[in-house]
Each structure stands twice: as C-alpha cells, then as structure tokens.
Amino acid sequence: MGCAVAALVALSARTEAMPSGSINLATFVAPKVTQQTVGELGLASWYGEEFQGNTTASGEVYDMNGFTAAHRSLPLGTRLKITNLRNNRSLVVRVNDRGPFVPNRIVDVSRAAAFRLGFMASGLALVRAEVVSLPSDSRTD
C-alpha cells in the first residue's frame, strides 16, 4: 500500500494532487469505511459558496467556513482526519452531509478545510481519509 501511495503522489501534477488519467483510483478506494478500516485513499474536492446556507443531510445549515465534509456512507457526525498527500497537511473534519456525487471522489470538504489543506485553488487533492471517531450511537463494539 505504501508503494502505491508513493507512486500516486509521484505521478500527480506539481501544482495539484491530481493523478494522471492512466491511474484507476477505484482500485485504491474502499467502498465503505468502517470502525476497523484504517482509511480510504482517493480524490477529495471541495464545495463552497453555491451551497452556503443550504441544509445539509444532518439537518444543520452548511457553513463553508467550518471544518466539515460530505461522505457517501459514513455515519453523520463521524470525525475524519484528511491528509493531503501532496503537502502532508492534515485536518480533522466532521461529516455532516452526503456526497460527493462525482465518480472516483471519496470526500467533499468545506471551503475552509480545502484552504487549510492547501488545495482550494486546484479544487482537487489526492488524500487519505481516516476515521478518528464515530458518533456514539453508531458504534458496533
């Protein structure tokens, strides 16, 4: 797995962490993260102004200046450590929405999170998403 990560990072563009078109990221993305899963590897994107003030899947109002994320299957309230593999910046975000709805992307983060992780300008980054904690009502232990 370490060699695969190194290869993907090495093949990504210098200005943004986006792999070349010849790499199939689907082989590196786990379809669902569980409490026992170490993490997912894949593309992250961000969403901002066009969603500002809308209601998220959790029922709260979207704040592009908060540290939140959208994930397809993790329980709402899950805390994820997102690491940009290009610059090694990390940040913990809280899943409060569903998405991304674009193939081969594993997470959408808020504008503030993308800025802090260093990929707001490029729009995409190759990231590792690791579960830090699940909401107490979804634990299986």
Number of C-alpha atoms within 10 A of each C-alpha: 8 7 8 10 17 11 13 20 20 13 15 18 12 10 10 18 26 22 21 11 8 7 12 11 17 14 11 15 18 14 12 13 19 17 16 7 11 12 19 20 24 24 23 27 24 23 20 16 13 8 14 16 13 13 14 17 15 14 10 12 14 22 19 22 14 14 19 23 32 26 24 19 15 22 20 20 20 19 22 24 18 29 21 25 21 22 15 12 13 18 15 18 23 21 27 24 25 19 16 20 13 10 9 16 23 28 27 26 28 26 25 19 25 27 15 15 22 21 23 19 10 14 17 21 27 27 30 24 26 20 21 16 14 20 12 9 8 13 11 8 4
